[in-house]
Amino acid sequence: MFRKLEIATRAKVDFIDITAEIQRVVQEAEIDEGMCFIYCPHTTAGIVLNENWDPSVENDIAMLLERIVPEGLPYRHREGNSTAHIKSVLLGSDHFIFVRERRLHMGQWQGVFLAEFDGPRRRTVWLRVVRDADSG
């Protein structure tokens, strides 16, 4: 099953928890055992799998990325959003999560986030849920 999530980001740097939306797609797929592939087809945003209990973790990640990739360096990209491109490369654009008993099989505190670095914008996340070959 293939689905697209449409997400409106709220700020230049934003972490949107999309775990519940992905779980809904997994439930609709009616696949007991399998895999959920999550992909962000944007070059200035990414996908993060991390703690979703304490929102200060998102702030800490954003703060560290700002220190690693600061504004104001002599970047050559003419659009002026080189930092967004670099941050998305550091975090990555995809993840996969096992599906067991029609649920995302993650750690207790884990969630999936769309990480925005050039917002606010409308973003798309692509999902594919597939059944394990040995589960019939």
C-alpha positions as CSV (number, residue, x, y, z in Angstrom):
1,M,0.0,0.0,0.0
2,F,1.4,3.5,-1.0
3,R,0.1,6.7,0.6
4,K,1.2,10.3,0.8
5,L,0.9,12.5,3.9
6,E,0.6,16.2,3.3
7,I,2.1,18.3,6.1
8,A,2.1,22.0,6.7
9,T,5.2,23.1,8.6
10,R,5.0,26.1,10.9
11,A,8.4,27.7,11.1
12,K,11.8,27.8,9.3
13,V,13.0,25.0,11.6
14,D,10.2,22.7,12.7
15,F,9.8,19.1,13.9
16,I,6.3,17.7,13.2
17,D,5.4,14.4,14.9
18,I,3.8,12.3,12.2
19,T,3.7,9.0,14.2
20,A,-0.1,8.9,14.6
21,E,-0.7,9.6,10.9
22,I,1.7,6.8,9.9
23,Q,0.1,4.4,12.3
24,R,-3.3,5.2,10.7
25,V,-1.9,4.2,7.3
26,V,-0.4,1.0,8.8
27,Q,-3.9,0.1,10.3
28,E,-5.6,0.8,6.9
29,A,-3.1,-1.5,5.2
30,E,-4.3,-4.5,7.3
31,I,-0.9,-6.0,7.2
32,D,-0.2,-8.1,10.3
33,E,3.6,-8.5,9.8
34,G,5.7,-6.4,7.4
35,M,7.5,-3.1,7.0
36,C,6.6,0.5,6.7
37,F,9.0,2.6,4.5
38,I,8.9,6.4,5.2
39,Y,10.5,8.8,2.6
40,C,10.7,12.6,2.4
41,P,11.1,13.7,-1.3
42,H,12.4,17.1,-0.4
43,T,16.0,18.3,-0.3
44,T,15.6,20.7,2.7
45,A,13.6,18.5,5.0
46,G,14.2,15.0,6.5
47,I,12.8,12.2,8.5
48,V,13.8,11.7,12.1
49,L,13.1,8.7,14.4
50,N,13.7,9.8,18.0
51,E,12.0,10.5,21.3
52,N,8.5,11.9,21.1
53,W,7.8,12.1,24.8
54,D,9.8,15.2,25.8
55,P,9.6,18.1,23.2
56,S,12.9,19.6,24.6
57,V,14.7,16.8,22.6
58,E,13.5,18.4,19.4
59,N,14.8,21.8,20.6
60,D,18.2,20.2,21.5
61,I,18.5,18.6,18.1
62,A,17.7,21.9,16.3
63,M,20.2,23.8,18.6
64,L,23.0,21.3,17.8
65,L,22.3,21.4,14.1
66,E,22.5,25.2,14.2
67,R,25.9,25.0,15.8
68,I,27.1,22.4,13.4
69,V,25.7,24.2,10.3
70,P,25.6,27.9,11.2
71,E,24.1,30.7,9.1
72,G,26.5,33.3,7.7
73,L,29.3,31.1,6.3
74,P,30.3,31.8,2.7
75,Y,27.9,29.1,1.2
76,R,27.8,29.2,-2.6
77,H,24.2,28.0,-3.2
78,R,22.4,31.0,-4.7
79,E,19.0,30.3,-3.1
80,G,20.4,31.1,0.3
81,N,19.2,27.9,1.9
82,S,22.4,25.9,2.0
83,T,22.1,25.3,5.7
84,A,18.7,23.6,5.1
85,H,20.2,21.3,2.5
86,I,23.1,20.3,4.7
87,K,20.9,19.7,7.8
88,S,18.6,17.4,5.8
89,V,21.7,15.5,4.6
90,L,22.9,15.0,8.2
91,L,19.5,13.7,9.3
92,G,18.5,11.7,6.2
93,S,15.4,11.5,4.1
94,D,14.1,8.0,5.0
95,H,13.5,5.3,7.6
96,F,11.9,2.0,7.8
97,I,9.9,0.6,10.8
98,F,8.9,-3.0,11.3
99,V,5.1,-3.7,11.5
100,R,3.9,-6.3,13.9
101,E,0.2,-7.0,14.7
102,R,-0.8,-4.1,12.5
103,R,1.2,-1.6,14.6
104,L,4.5,0.2,14.1
105,H,7.0,-1.8,16.1
106,M,9.1,0.9,17.8
107,G,10.8,1.6,21.2
108,Q,8.6,2.9,24.0
109,W,9.5,6.5,23.6
110,Q,10.1,6.6,19.8
111,G,8.2,8.7,17.3
112,V,8.6,9.7,13.7
113,F,9.1,13.4,12.8
114,L,9.2,15.4,9.6
115,A,12.2,17.7,10.2
116,E,11.8,21.0,8.4
117,F,14.8,23.3,7.7
118,D,13.4,25.7,5.1
119,G,9.9,26.5,6.2
120,P,7.2,27.2,6.6
121,R,6.1,25.1,3.7
122,R,3.8,22.4,2.6
123,R,5.6,19.0,2.6
124,T,4.8,15.5,1.4
125,V,5.9,12.3,3.0
126,W,5.6,9.1,1.1
127,L,4.7,5.8,2.9
128,R,4.8,2.3,1.6
129,V,3.5,-0.6,3.8
130,V,4.5,-4.1,2.7
131,R,3.7,-7.5,3.9
132,D,6.5,-9.9,5.0
133,A,7.0,-12.6,2.3
134,D,6.9,-15.3,5.0
135,S,3.7,-14.1,6.5
136,G,1.5,-15.0,3.6
